[in-house]
Amino acid sequence: MRILMLNYEYPPLGGGGGVASAKLAEGFVRAGHAVDVITSHFAGLPREETLEGVRIFREPVAGRKDYQTASIISMLTYPQAAVRRALALRRGGDYDVLNTHFAIPTGPAGCILSALWRRPNVLSVHGGDIYDPSKKYSPHRHPALKLAVKTVLNRASVIVAQSEDTRARVEGIYHPKRPVSRIPLGFRPPDIASVPRAELGLEENAVYAVAVSRLVARKAYPDLLRAFARCVTPGLRLLIAGDGPERGALEALCRELGIAERVRFFGQVTEEEKYRLLAAADFFALASQHEGFGIVFQEAMHCGLPVATTNVGGQTDFLFHGDNALLSAPGDTETLARHLDTLAADADLRRKMGALNRERIREHHIDRVVERYVELMEGLLKHPSGKDPQQSQTT
């Protein structure tokens, strides 16, 4: 197949949704398919390049200020730029299917191209595009955005949610005309060797919790820091990898809580640096208000880390309290602190949970995910009406 993938963010821009689409695109290529990606441009990035066999076209958008987060104006200007580039690309050969990531802001571009070309559009919904409790203007709260999302959902050939949580919210909030399939995000183990703690400037005998994500409101880092401040385990330290608009306020909060000497901010890190930090840590911690899925949890699981996090979001498909993780309600810093202390103090528990996570992450291998997407797409090409009998099995 010749696949056109649309995503307003694609590495190195954005967060987990972009990473997930990149892994999927690369998986399609390894499976023998041709993939073009149209995404947003940002200063310093090439307008066109081929990575891992994927042709990437980066289109200028207005108002983007950094790698981590998109501005409203950049999201509003992406669909028009994407459609313009897609029309030009099609002159070089037709596409069989579109794969559109995020109902908004990417969704309208997929709708337009699908209608113009009469080609099926597989809409991959990531979670934050339909529900984000940290944002005043989350689509589920804003009538105009809610209508836009519902329109995009109803015009898709197939809707794919990455988790049961996302599927339930799509169906419960937007009531789309079509059933929602569930295919998890895929994970491809990296080929990165661990290094001694000393090379990372870490103490050999300390116990390290590590958090990896963009520093944005939805990740609720103030909750994590307040929970960490309540911990009593000697030698417990917190490593935070990632950057974003909340960083200055979080560093100030560390000083206010008296924990600045025990919390280290690494800022934006490379893939290699990220995995070295994960491999050097003792457990993973995140206090998000909500996760559509949580690629960072997959990365932590691959490194054999137990997880302390919240119990709302897509991570509950594969993280289970008392089994391979310790889960608490969003905002419950007292319970989260207790979970951090439990993992910090009990090396045997960490080893047990970490071993389970290292084993279970194999179920999420990207090649399995690609197979399910390809089966779905080929079914659409055989049954253009979208009534593929195999679709109901994609759960």
SULQUIBEL-V686747 format. One record per residue. N is the residue number from 1. PHI is phi as a letter, one per 40 degrees, with the letter a starting at -180 (* if undefined). Layout:
# SULQUIBEL-V686747
N & PHI
N & PHI
This chain:
# SULQUIBEL-V686747
1 & *
2 & b
3 & b
4 & b
5 & b
6 & b
7 & a
8 & c
9 & b
10 & a
11 & d
12 & c
13 & c
14 & g
15 & b
16 & c
17 & c
18 & c
19 & c
20 & c
21 & c
22 & c
23 & c
24 & c
25 & d
26 & c
27 & c
28 & d
29 & c
30 & c
31 & c
32 & g
33 & b
34 & c
35 & b
36 & b
37 & b
38 & b
39 & b
40 & c
41 & c
42 & a
43 & d
44 & g
45 & c
46 & c
47 & c
48 & a
49 & a
50 & b
51 & b
52 & f
53 & g
54 & c
55 & c
56 & b
57 & b
58 & b
59 & b
60 & c
61 & b
62 & c
63 & g
64 & c
65 & b
66 & a
67 & c
68 & c
69 & b
70 & c
71 & c
72 & d
73 & c
74 & c
75 & c
76 & c
77 & c
78 & c
79 & d
80 & c
81 & c
82 & c
83 & c
84 & c
85 & c
86 & c
87 & c
88 & c
89 & c
90 & c
91 & c
92 & c
93 & i
94 & c
95 & b
96 & c
97 & a
98 & b
99 & b
100 & b
101 & b
102 & g
103 & d
104 & b
105 & c
106 & c
107 & d
108 & d
109 & c
110 & c
111 & c
112 & c
113 & c
114 & c
115 & c
116 & c
117 & c
118 & f
119 & b
120 & c
121 & b
122 & c
123 & c
124 & c
125 & c
126 & b
127 & h
128 & c
129 & c
130 & b
131 & a
132 & a
133 & c
134 & c
135 & b
136 & c
137 & b
138 & c
139 & d
140 & c
141 & b
142 & b
143 & d
144 & c
145 & c
146 & c
147 & c
148 & c
149 & c
150 & c
151 & c
152 & c
153 & c
154 & c
155 & c
156 & c
157 & c
158 & a
159 & b
160 & b
161 & c
162 & c
163 & a
164 & c
165 & c
166 & c
167 & d
168 & c
169 & c
170 & d
171 & c
172 & c
173 & c
174 & b
175 & f
176 & c
177 & c
178 & b
179 & c
180 & b
181 & c
182 & b
183 & b
184 & c
185 & c
186 & c
187 & b
188 & b
189 & d
190 & c
191 & b
192 & b
193 & c
194 & c
195 & b
196 & d
197 & d
198 & d
199 & c
200 & c
201 & g
202 & b
203 & c
204 & c
205 & b
206 & c
207 & b
208 & b
209 & c
210 & b
211 & b
212 & b
213 & i
214 & c
215 & c
216 & b
217 & d
218 & c
219 & c
220 & f
221 & c
222 & d
223 & c
224 & c
225 & c
226 & c
227 & c
228 & c
229 & c
230 & c
231 & c
232 & b
233 & c
234 & c
235 & g
236 & c
237 & b
238 & b
239 & b
240 & b
241 & b
242 & h
243 & b
244 & i
245 & c
246 & c
247 & d
248 & d
249 & c
250 & c
251 & c
252 & c
253 & c
254 & d
255 & c
256 & c
257 & c
258 & g
259 & b
260 & d
261 & c
262 & b
263 & b
264 & b
265 & c
266 & c
267 & g
268 & c
269 & b
270 & c
271 & d
272 & c
273 & c
274 & c
275 & c
276 & c
277 & c
278 & c
279 & c
280 & c
281 & c
282 & b
283 & a
284 & b
285 & a
286 & a
287 & b
288 & d
289 & c
290 & a
291 & b
292 & c
293 & a
294 & h
295 & d
296 & c
297 & c
298 & c
299 & c
300 & c
301 & c
302 & d
303 & c
304 & g
305 & c
306 & c
307 & b
308 & b
309 & a
310 & c
311 & b
312 & b
313 & h
314 & c
315 & c
316 & c
317 & c
318 & b
319 & b
320 & b
321 & c
322 & g
323 & b
324 & b
325 & a
326 & b
327 & b
328 & b
329 & c
330 & d
331 & g
332 & c
333 & c
334 & c
335 & c
336 & c
337 & c
338 & c
339 & c
340 & c
341 & c
342 & d
343 & c
344 & c
345 & c
346 & b
347 & c
348 & c
349 & c
350 & c
351 & c
352 & c
353 & c
354 & c
355 & c
356 & c
357 & c
358 & c
359 & c
360 & c
361 & c
362 & c
363 & c
364 & b
365 & d
366 & d
367 & c
368 & c
369 & c
370 & d
371 & d
372 & c
373 & c
374 & c
375 & d
376 & c
377 & c
378 & c
379 & c
380 & c
381 & c
382 & c
383 & b
384 & d
385 & c
386 & g
387 & c
388 & c
389 & c
390 & c
391 & d
392 & c
393 & c
394 & c
395 & b
